[in-house]
Structure formats: structure tokens, C-alpha cells
Amino acid sequence: MLWLRLVACGLALTILAGCAKHGTPAASTGSPSAGHAAATAPVAADPGEGPRITLSKDNVHLEYRVYGHGEPAIMLVHGWACDANYWNAQLEPLKARYTVVALNLAGHGGSDSNRSVWSIANYAQDVAAIAHEIPNTHIVLVGHGMGALVALSATPLIGPRVIGVIAVDALRSVGLPPLPPREVAARIAPFRADFVGSTRTLVTDSLFPKGADALLAQKVAYDMSLEPPAIGVASLQQLLSVDTAPVIAQVHVPVYAINSDLEPTDAARIRKSLPQFTLDVVPHTGHFLMMEAPAQFNPLLLKDLDALTHAPAH
């Protein structure tokens, strides 16, 4: 299946639950100091809940919103061509226990697009820049699809404050060799030719199970096709080209995954690279399981967060 490896790579597509893709950044809380993405100490003050913006390492305004209070901070990282609103079904149960940070990577939601290299490494710097503004002592990174790879890449940038990573329908390609350049080029060619049509076809044909909510699938397909093609194609090329081995080698915290059964997950292979890997599978769901089945997904997410919060210090 042409798109099996895309799903295996954790291609992050998410559901529009508002107008954040075309939103206006909120009032600034101030620019971070130089070199903040290398995971220096967080700011001392806690300004409370609400919308914020900060600067990435390459001077892109990044929009994020903070909910709730408590330790650790849960940073929600969306995926390819999505935005922070796709975590809306998780906000209420999470903010009742933790500080929640729903962020928009550069080129997504209300964050700016003045960037030329749309790489996983630069997205990881976005997460690290926002983490610098969060005063919590500990952080758990939760990433959907591509956002999981971004979260893993951000972990060493943020440093020991990160106590774990939770991947959502992602990481199936861990332990496999990267795609050869010719295959990457072949897979992105349809998107270069017709980004809107190819994106909608991908979503409706490959990322939902049979019998899924047709209206939901159409909404996702439409939303995804609104991503600026230059950003979408460049990000997709970078995602498909990534070698996960050096990324994984820098991660020394527990990694959990909550995956759909749309495609199998080889947990035994993944554990060869991530010994502390733990997997839950939500049956009869697709790539957007946190939106398709929040009643099944949310308890698993809270279970994993509880395990990470009470785990021995790494």
C-alpha cells in the first residue's frame, strides 16, 4: 500500500475544531533570551492561563495557549498541516490535573510562516522555545503523528525537565531504515502537482477505517488541504526523509504510544531501539483516534501520564 509507510512514519493529520489555522496571534508575553531553545532554565513567573506568543530560535512568532495548573506540564504537539485545536477533546480531562500547553508549530494555526527550512529539527526548536516559557519543573511531550517525531527531537533540546514522551498513532517506522531519496521524491510528487486533491485523497482513502464517520473524514480532508502547499510539501519531504535512529539515540526517557489498529505496530522491533517503550492500541479507530474515540483514548492518556508522573527519576 502506497501510503503504509506514510502512516508508519507517523504522518500527522488533525481535525480543525475552530479557526486557528487562520487566527491572529495573541498578545505577546515577551521575547525569550538568546539561546533559549537549548533548554536553559524556564522563566520564574507563572502568568496563568491564556493565549501567549513567543519567538522561535529563527525568529518566528509561535502561538500557544496554557490551560489549568499543576505538575507536570503536558505539551500537546500537533502534526503535519494541523493545529492545536485538534487536542480540544483532551483539554478538559487534562487541565483538571495538569498544566496543559496546546501549541502551534511554525506555519500552522496562528503561528507565523517566515521560515525557509521546514524540517523536523526546526519544529523541535519551536517546541523547545515554548518549553522555555513554561515555569513547570517537569514536562511530558505528547505528539500526534509527525508531532511525535518532533517531540522526540525536542526532548534533548529541553533537557532533564522532560520526564516522558507519549506518541499518538506514530513511531511505527522506528527501527526501519529511512526511505531512499527516489522513493521520497515519488511519494511527494502528487502533492507537488496537486496539493489539495492529493491531500484530500490521502485522508479519505488511507487515514480512516472502513465505516468511519464520513462527515468527519471530509472535514479533516478539507482542513488539511488548506495548509499552504509550499509548507506542506516541504514538511512532508523532510518527514519522509528522516532517519529516526539518531533521533531515538538521544532519547533517554520512557516513551509510550497510543496507536490505532489501522495499521499494525511492531512493538518488539520498536523496543530494540526504545527499551522503555509501552504500547496501547485502540481498536476500530484510525489516525485521528483522539478525536474519533475520546472516551477510549482519554483514559489511556491519563493512565500513561500517571505512570510517567510516578515513575522513578531518570
C-alpha positions, 0 to 999 in steps of 0.5 A, spaced: 500 500 500 502 506 497 501 510 503 503 504 509 509 507 510 506 514 510 502 512 516 508 508 519 512 514 519 507 517 523 504 522 518 500 527 522 493 529 520 488 533 525 481 535 525 480 543 525 475 544 531 475 552 530 479 557 526 486 557 528 489 555 522 487 562 520 487 566 527 491 572 529 496 571 534 495 573 541 498 578 545 505 577 546 508 575 553 515 577 551 521 575 547 525 569 550 533 570 551 538 568 546 539 561 546 533 559 549 531 553 545 537 549 548 533 548 554 536 553 559 532 554 565 524 556 564 522 563 566 520 564 574 513 567 573 507 563 572 502 568 568 496 563 568 492 561 563 491 564 556 493 565 549 501 567 549 506 568 543 513 567 543 519 567 538 522 561 535 530 560 535 529 563 527 525 568 529 518 566 528 512 568 532 509 561 535 502 561 538 500 557 544 495 557 549 496 554 557 490 551 560 489 549 568 495 548 573 499 543 576 505 538 575 507 536 570 506 540 564 503 536 558 505 539 551 500 537 546 504 537 539 500 537 533 502 534 526 503 535 519 498 541 516 494 541 523 493 545 529 492 545 536 485 545 536 485 538 534 487 536 542 480 540 544 477 533 546 483 532 551 483 539 554 478 538 559 480 531 562 487 534 562 487 541 565 483 538 571 490 535 573 495 538 569 498 544 566 496 543 559 500 547 553 496 546 546 501 549 541 502 551 534 508 549 530 511 554 525 506 555 519 500 552 522 494 555 526 496 562 528 503 561 528 507 565 523 510 562 516 517 566 515 521 560 515 525 557 509 527 550 512 521 546 514 524 540 517 523 536 523 529 539 527 526 546 526 519 544 529 523 541 535 526 548 536 519 551 536 517 546 541 523 547 545 522 555 545 515 554 548 518 549 553 522 555 555 516 559 557 513 554 561 515 555 569 513 547 570 519 543 573 517 537 569 514 536 562 511 530 558 511 531 550 505 528 547 505 528 539 500 526 534 503 523 528 509 527 525 508 531 532 511 525 535 517 525 531 518 532 533 517 531 540 522 526 540 527 531 537 525 536 542 526 532 548 534 533 548 533 540 546 529 541 553 533 537 557 532 533 564 525 537 565 522 532 560 520 526 564 516 522 558 514 522 551 507 519 549 506 518 541 499 518 538 498 513 532 506 514 530 513 511 531 511 505 527 517 506 522 522 506 528 527 501 527 526 501 519 531 504 515 529 511 512 526 511 505 531 512 499 531 519 496 527 516 489 522 513 493 521 520 497 521 524 491 515 519 488 511 519 494 511 527 494 510 528 487 502 528 487 502 533 492 507 537 488 502 537 482 496 537 486 496 539 493 489 539 495 486 533 491 492 529 493 491 531 500 484 530 500 485 523 497 490 521 502 485 522 508 479 519 505 482 513 502 488 511 507 487 515 514 480 512 516 477 505 517 472 502 513 465 505 516 468 511 519 464 517 520 464 520 513 462 527 515 468 527 519 473 524 514 471 530 509 472 535 514 479 533 516 480 532 508 478 539 507 482 542 513 488 539 511 488 541 504 488 548 506 495 548 509 499 552 504 502 547 499 509 550 499 509 548 507 506 542 506 510 539 501 516 541 504 514 538 511 512 532 508 519 531 504 523 532 510 518 527 514 519 522 509 526 523 509 528 522 516 532 517 519 529 516 526 535 512 529 539 518 531 533 521 533 531 515 538 539 515 540 538 521 544 532 519 547 533 517 554 526 517 557 520 512 557 516 513 551 509 510 550 504 510 544 497 510 543 496 507 536 490 505 532 489 498 529 489 501 522 495 499 521 499 494 525 505 496 530 511 492 531 512 493 538 518 488 539 522 491 533 520 498 536 523 496 543 530 494 540 531 501 539 526 504 545 527 499 551 522 503 555 517 503 550 509 501 552 504 500 547 496 501 547 492 500 541 485 502 540 481 498 536 476 500 530 479 507 530 484 510 525 489 516 525 485 521 528 483 516 534 483 522 539 478 525 536 474 519 533 474 515 540 475 520 546 472 516 551 477 510 549 483 514 548 482 519 554 483 514 559 489 511 556 492 518 556 491 519 563 493 512 565 500 513 561 501 520 564 500 517 571 505 512 570 510 517 567 508 522 573 510 516 578 515 513 575 522 513 578 527 519 576 531 518 570 
